[in-house]
Amino acid sequence: MLVTGHTGFKGAWLTLWLHSLGAEVTGFSGPPPSAPCLFELAAVGELCDDRRGDVRSAGEVGAAVAAARPEVVFHLAAQPIVRAALEDPAATYAVNVVGTEHVLRAARDAAIVCVTSDKCYAPGEGPHREGDELGGRDPYSASKAAQELVAAAARAGGVRVATARAGNVIGGGDWGRDRLLPDLVRARDSGEPVVLRHPDAIRPWQHVLEPLSGYLLLAERLIESPAWAAPWNFGPADAATVRWVVDRVCSRWPLDVRVVPPADAVEAPALRLDASKARAELGWEPRLDLAAGLDATVSWHDLVREGADARAVTMTQIEEAS
């Protein structure tokens, strides 16, 4: 199997899970996105063929695919930060759109799970369904919508590719920039205040193991038949506000929380996903509600801070949720 973006937060969790299932994994990615990071703390590179490269290079992608000869590709490599996309839209489009085209072209004989985002949808009322209009008012959202269109074109050309659209993912080992839970972790460690931009924003929060279980299930179906090559939502039944998430975490970590509204209004006030298709047709079901997912995230960081082995803590949570 090939996992692009294996040095990232979700990619590292997925690589550990695949290894525990007995899979031979090749990872292809740039350097880890932060320091610290799960990839390094859990020594994930020891458990896979750890290849470094850039999805913007067709040659590097092709070489990685040729070396791995994968039956399944999980394409997670991306520029995942909304505000970073505002700062450098061209680089975001190059990674998220052109990089996806390189992966789909090089791995066209494999079953491909292409991970996009709930932000691929055009703004609208109610929970988003797979047939809703794609679009975006900011470069990141637009890049994810374009990624979906690239995948759809490849699918029409015979590539066995399914796209997976997940909501805001939380979990231990994430220190990404401009992300709520990593910001809370940094505030806990530094003693500095945590600043909220949009406390009343509503998001479909879910623990990282929830969408990953969907990706694995989807890969199994794709191996069986190209009929499963389609868009799929993976999200919780209910969404919650930023403020609710922060209050839950602060019940475990007393933090100094301050609200400073941003000068812009780029981010959507509410995002919700309708994952009924995955539930009805794939048999996928979330196993952790948001409260349990937040507790698992807080516990992961508490244990690792106290000296526990990051890989062991991660694998224990994978086993408990499997």
RODO-2510 file (C-alpha; in nm, 4 decimals, decimal comma):
residues 322
     n   res          X          Y          Z
     1     m     0,0000     0,0000     0,0000
     2     l     0,1060     0,3566    -0,0631
     3     v     0,0202     0,6421     0,1729
     4     t     0,0987     0,9903     0,0493
     5     g     0,1340     1,2436     0,3270
     6     h     0,2391     0,9766     0,5762
     7     t     0,4442     1,2268     0,7789
     8     g     0,1342     1,4343     0,8522
     9     f    -0,1036     1,3935     1,1428
    10     k    -0,3687     1,1769     0,9744
    11     g    -0,1102     1,0029     0,7576
    12     a     0,0924     0,8945     1,0596
    13     w    -0,2159     0,7563     1,2354
    14     l    -0,3157     0,5717     0,9175
    15     t     0,0322     0,4259     0,8660
    16     l     0,0383     0,2944     1,2228
    17     w    -0,3062     0,1411     1,1792
    18     l    -0,2164    -0,0227     0,8476
    19     h     0,1021    -0,1646     0,9984
    20     s    -0,0981    -0,3119     1,2870
    21     l    -0,3192    -0,4844     1,0283
    22     g    -0,0143    -0,6474     0,8701
    23     a     0,0047    -0,4277     0,5601
    24     e     0,3309    -0,3477     0,3858
    25     v     0,3240     0,0307     0,3624
    26     t     0,5250     0,2687     0,1493
    27     g     0,5005     0,6305     0,2555
    28     f     0,5639     0,9235     0,0222
    29     s     0,5725     1,2733     0,1657
    30     g     0,7637     1,5881     0,2308
    31     p     0,9115     1,6527     0,5764
    32     p     0,6907     1,6397     0,8866
    33     p     0,4713     1,9491     0,9079
    34     s     0,5591     2,0468     1,2644
    35     a     0,7959     1,9894     1,5518
    36     p     0,6995     1,8014     1,7580
    37     c     0,4872     1,5664     1,5493
    38     l     0,3368     1,2203     1,5778
    39     f     0,5466     1,0855     1,2894
    40     e     0,8704     1,1451     1,4774
    41     l     0,7481     1,0801     1,8319
    42     a     0,6052     0,7414     1,7311
    43     a     0,8973     0,6594     1,4969
    44     v     0,6485     0,5863     1,2193
    45     g     0,9282     0,5808     0,9599
    46     e     1,0565     0,2571     1,1144
    47     l     0,7326     0,0801     1,0206
    48     c     0,7159     0,1668     0,6523
    49     d     0,9286     0,2274     0,3454
    50     d     0,9769     0,5960     0,4230
    51     r     1,0220     0,7847     0,0953
    52     r     1,0503     1,1612     0,0754
    53     g     0,9447     1,3720    -0,2180
    54     d     0,7087     1,6367    -0,3467
    55     v     0,3692     1,5640    -0,5032
    56     r     0,4250     1,8679    -0,7234
    57     s     0,6920     1,6661    -0,9052
    58     a     0,5403     1,4153    -1,1471
    59     g     0,8728     1,2344    -1,1656
    60     e     0,9064     1,1900    -0,7911
    61     v     0,5477     1,0697    -0,7604
    62     g     0,5958     0,8257    -1,0470
    63     a     0,9129     0,6853    -0,8923
    64     a     0,7404     0,6294    -0,5580
    65     v     0,4462     0,4524    -0,7199
    66     a     0,6779     0,2371    -0,9319
    67     a     0,8743     0,1343    -0,6221
    68     a     0,5655     0,0578    -0,4142
    69     r     0,3599    -0,1132    -0,6877
    70     p     0,0543    -0,0584    -0,4675
    71     e    -0,2781    -0,2325    -0,4857
    72     v    -0,4238     0,0544    -0,2823
    73     v    -0,3233     0,4204    -0,2564
    74     f    -0,4377     0,6494     0,0224
    75     h    -0,3734     1,0014    -0,1041
    76     l    -0,3508     1,2330     0,1966
    77     a    -0,0655     1,4627     0,0909
    78     a    -0,1979     1,8178     0,0983
    79     q    -0,1567     2,1756     0,2101
    80     p    -0,4284     2,1571     0,4795
    81     i    -0,4339     2,5013     0,6411
    82     v    -0,6940     2,7618     0,5425
    83     r    -0,4898     3,0643     0,6471
    84     a    -0,1706     2,9323     0,4858
    85     a    -0,3659     2,9113     0,1611
    86     l    -0,4562     3,2781     0,1964
    87     e    -0,0866     3,3613     0,2254
    88     d     0,0228     3,1484    -0,0700
    89     p    -0,2680     3,0429    -0,2913
    90     a    -0,0489     2,9285    -0,5801
    91     a     0,1450     2,6827    -0,3644
    92     t    -0,1813     2,5483    -0,2211
    93     y    -0,3251     2,4892    -0,5691
    94     a     0,0007     2,3287    -0,6802
    95     v     0,0001     2,0776    -0,3941
    96     n    -0,3712     2,0066    -0,3641
    97     v    -0,4730     2,0106    -0,7290
    98     v    -0,1666     1,9457    -0,9450
    99     g    -0,0289     1,7024    -0,6868
   100     t    -0,3525     1,5060    -0,6943
   101     e    -0,3382     1,4829    -1,0723
   102     h     0,0167     1,3458    -1,0495
   103     v    -0,0876     1,0779    -0,7997
   104     l    -0,3967     0,9734    -0,9955
   105     r    -0,2043     0,9504    -1,3203
   106     a     0,0885     0,7553    -1,1752
   107     a    -0,1326     0,5151    -0,9746
   108     r    -0,4151     0,4735    -1,2247
   109     d    -0,3995     0,0927    -1,2006
   110     a    -0,4528     0,0942    -0,8223
   111     a    -0,7600     0,1458    -0,6072
   112     i    -0,7272     0,5027    -0,4805
   113     v    -0,8855     0,6708    -0,1804
   114     c    -0,8351     1,0436    -0,2379
   115     v    -0,8873     1,2444     0,0798
   116     t    -1,0305     1,5915     0,0261
   117     s    -1,2334     1,7941     0,2801
   118     d    -1,5791     1,9008     0,3893
   119     k    -1,4714     2,2462     0,2723
   120     c    -1,4991     2,1359    -0,0912
   121     y    -1,8686     2,2304    -0,0824
   122     a    -2,0094     2,5637    -0,1881
   123     p    -2,1577     2,7533     0,1078
   124     g    -2,5165     2,6535     0,1682
   125     e    -2,7803     2,5684     0,4242
   126     g    -2,8076     2,2370     0,6048
   127     p    -2,5728     1,9364     0,6152
   128     h    -2,3809     1,8901     0,2917
   129     r    -2,4524     1,5779     0,0858
   130     e    -2,2290     1,4248    -0,1778
   131     g    -2,4341     1,5611    -0,4674
   132     d    -2,4267     1,9218    -0,3449
   133     e    -2,2559     2,1962    -0,5409
   134     l    -1,8795     2,2205    -0,5089
   135     g    -1,7046     2,5511    -0,4625
   136     g    -1,5333     2,7844    -0,2206
   137     r    -1,4849     3,1475    -0,1297
   138     d    -1,1223     3,1103    -0,0247
   139     p    -0,8188     2,9462    -0,1886
   140     y    -0,8163     2,6415     0,0379
   141     s    -1,1825     2,5578    -0,0200
   142     a    -1,1446     2,6209    -0,3913
   143     s    -0,8430     2,3901    -0,4045
   144     k    -1,0429     2,1108    -0,2412
   145     a    -1,3320     2,1578    -0,4824
   146     a    -1,0839     2,1478    -0,7709
   147     q    -0,9299     1,8327    -0,6255
   148     e    -1,2734     1,6722    -0,6373
   149     l    -1,3137     1,7729    -1,0025
   150     v    -0,9728     1,6296    -1,0924
   151     a    -1,0709     1,3014    -0,9250
   152     a    -1,4073     1,2972    -1,1051
   153     a    -1,2341     1,3445    -1,4407
   154     a    -0,9944     1,0601    -1,3642
   155     r    -1,2861     0,8411    -1,2588
   156     a    -1,4608     0,9135    -1,5878
   157     g    -1,1421     0,8028    -1,7582
   158     g    -1,1431     0,4648    -1,5878
   159     v    -0,9396     0,5292    -1,2709
   160     r    -1,0773     0,3508    -0,9642
   161     v    -1,0767     0,6551    -0,7349
   162     a    -1,3117     0,7416    -0,4527
   163     t    -1,2987     1,0746    -0,2732
   164     a    -1,3419     1,1003     0,1022
   165     r    -1,4738     1,4215     0,2533
   166     a    -1,4247     1,4477     0,6290
   167     g    -1,4893     1,7196     0,8810
   168     n    -1,2621     1,8768     1,1417
   169     v    -1,0418     1,5980     1,2724
   170     i    -0,8939     1,5870     1,6226
   171     g    -0,6608     1,3443     1,7971
   172     g    -0,3355     1,3010     1,9803
   173     g    -0,0142     1,4038     1,8104
   174     d    -0,1436     1,7020     1,6139
   175     w     0,0593     2,0201     1,6466
   176     g    -0,0536     2,1740     1,3164
   177     r    -0,0679     2,5459     1,2623
   178     d    -0,3958     2,7364     1,3083
   179     r    -0,5878     2,4354     1,4348
   180     l    -0,7988     2,4497     1,7480
   181     l    -0,6811     2,1433     1,9411
   182     p    -0,3098     2,2012     1,8658
   183     d    -0,3560     2,5632     1,9792
   184     l    -0,5019     2,4353     2,3072
   185     v    -0,2103     2,1929     2,3502
   186     r     0,0401     2,4731     2,2923
   187     a    -0,1432     2,6956     2,5406
   188     r    -0,1328     2,4209     2,8019
   189     d     0,2412     2,3681     2,7516
   190     s     0,3389     2,7356     2,7363
   191     g     0,0972     2,8906     2,9845
   192     e     0,0139     3,1535     2,7243
   193     p    -0,3460     3,2525     2,6483
   194     v    -0,5289     3,0735     2,3698
   195     v    -0,6960     3,3096     2,1256
   196     l    -1,0252     3,2143     1,9601
   197     r    -1,1146     3,3779     1,6290
   198     h    -1,4647     3,2346     1,5834
   199     p    -1,5955     3,0882     1,9135
   200     d    -1,9451     3,0376     1,7760
   201     a    -1,8360     2,8687     1,4523
   202     i    -1,9935     2,5254     1,4102
   203     r    -1,7888     2,2355     1,2776
   204     p    -1,8345     1,8572     1,2334
   205     w    -1,5606     1,7601     1,4808
   206     q    -1,4568     1,3948     1,4954
   207     h    -1,1697     1,1879     1,6305
   208     v    -0,9113     1,0910     1,3698
   209     l    -0,9982     0,7214     1,3968
   210     e    -1,3488     0,7886     1,2639
   211     p    -1,2607     0,9032     0,9100
   212     l    -0,9651     0,6637     0,8962
   213     s    -1,1989     0,3713     0,9583
   214     g    -1,4058     0,5009     0,6685
   215     y    -1,1021     0,5220     0,4404
   216     l    -1,0066     0,1632     0,5233
   217     l    -1,3582     0,0356     0,4628
   218     l    -1,3783     0,2276     0,1366
   219     a    -1,0460     0,0795     0,0196
   220     e    -1,1778    -0,2718     0,0852
   221     r    -1,4840    -0,2015    -0,1282
   222     l    -1,2809    -0,0456    -0,4086
   223     i    -1,0672    -0,3592    -0,4326
   224     e    -1,3860    -0,5600    -0,4784
   225     s    -1,5481    -0,3388    -0,7414
   226     p    -1,5133    -0,0035    -0,9208
   227     a    -1,8792     0,0586    -0,8364
   228     w    -1,7591     0,2114    -0,5078
   229     a    -1,5545     0,4764    -0,6895
   230     a    -1,7555     0,7843    -0,5922
   231     p    -1,7565     1,0733    -0,3414
   232     w    -1,8211     0,9851     0,0245
   233     n    -1,8799     1,1943     0,3354
   234     f    -1,7428     1,0789     0,6706
   235     g    -1,8690     1,2886     0,9563
   236     p    -2,0502     1,2845     1,2900
   237     a    -2,4236     1,2964     1,3328
   238     d    -2,3996     1,6306     1,5133
   239     a    -2,1753     1,9357     1,4903
   240     a    -2,0590     2,1580     1,7765
   241     t    -1,9291     2,5085     1,8305
   242     v    -1,5679     2,6010     1,8897
   243     r    -1,6722     2,7296     2,2312
   244     w    -1,8236     2,3909     2,3289
   245     v    -1,5017     2,2114     2,2336
   246     v    -1,2879     2,4584     2,4281
   247     d    -1,5084     2,4347     2,7361
   248     r    -1,4821     2,0553     2,7306
   249     v    -1,1031     2,0656     2,7056
   250     c    -1,0799     2,3340     2,9749
   251     s    -1,2580     2,0998     3,2139
   252     r    -0,9344     1,8957     3,1999
   253     w    -0,6829     2,1730     3,1272
   254     p    -0,7518     2,5112     3,2924
   255     l    -0,6574     2,7563     3,0165
   256     d    -0,6674     3,1323     2,9704
   257     v    -0,9069     3,1711     2,6777
   258     r    -0,9525     3,5008     2,4957
   259     v    -1,1710     3,5937     2,2000
   260     v    -1,0161     3,8184     1,9348
   261     p    -1,2297     3,8372     1,6193
   262     p    -1,0208     3,8458     1,3010
   263     a    -1,0201     4,1350     1,0572
   264     d    -1,1506     3,9057     0,7814
   265     a    -1,4464     3,6696     0,7635
   266     v    -1,3016     3,3994     0,5402
   267     e    -1,4119     3,0922     0,7315
   268     a    -1,7704     2,9728     0,7040
   269     p    -1,9772     3,0254     1,0218
   270     a    -2,1190     2,6716     1,0041
   271     l    -2,0264     2,3466     0,8336
   272     r    -2,2161     2,0214     0,8657
   273     l    -2,1854     1,6895     0,6833
   274     d    -2,4514     1,4335     0,6024
   275     a    -2,2795     1,0943     0,6166
   276     s    -2,5973     0,8903     0,5721
   277     k    -2,4710     0,7473     0,2418
   278     a    -2,1638     0,5967     0,4103
   279     r    -2,3777     0,4603     0,6901
   280     a    -2,6369     0,3038     0,4590
   281     e    -2,4151     0,1733     0,1797
   282     l    -2,0729     0,1145     0,3380
   283     g    -2,1976     0,0176     0,6826
   284     w    -1,9694     0,2790     0,8369
   285     e    -2,0570     0,4096     1,1811
   286     p    -1,8730     0,6499     1,4127
   287     r    -1,7608     0,4796     1,7308
   288     l    -1,6605     0,7780     1,9434
   289     d    -1,8863     1,0728     2,0098
   290     l    -1,7257     1,4149     2,0344
   291     a    -1,6914     1,4092     2,4122
   292     a    -1,5132     1,0724     2,3986
   293     g    -1,2943     1,1900     2,1098
   294     l    -1,1874     1,4990     2,3019
   295     d    -1,1177     1,2928     2,6130
   296     a    -0,9013     1,0563     2,4062
   297     t    -0,7111     1,3517     2,2609
   298     v    -0,6492     1,5099     2,6007
   299     s    -0,5471     1,1748     2,7502
   300     w    -0,3010     1,1116     2,4625
   301     h    -0,1241     1,4411     2,5271
   302     d    -0,1266     1,3953     2,9043
   303     l     0,0250     1,0477     2,8802
   304     v     0,2946     1,1469     2,6316
   305     r     0,3830     1,4568     2,8318
   306     e     0,4264     1,2324     3,1363
   307     g     0,6753     1,0166     2,9459
   308     a     0,4639     0,7417     2,7900
   309     d     0,5719     0,6025     2,4535
   310     a     0,3800     0,7863     2,1806
   311     r     0,3551     0,4831     1,9541
   312     a     0,2250     0,2636     2,2344
   313     v    -0,0361     0,5208     2,3367
   314     t    -0,1483     0,5608     1,9760
   315     m    -0,1686     0,1877     1,9138
   316     t    -0,3668     0,1374     2,2339
   317     q    -0,6246     0,3910     2,1188
   318     i    -0,6414     0,2262     1,7768
   319     e    -0,6979    -0,1152     1,9345
   320     e    -0,9631     0,0168     2,1749
   321     a    -1,1587     0,1762     1,8920
   322     s    -1,1252    -0,1121     1,6436
***
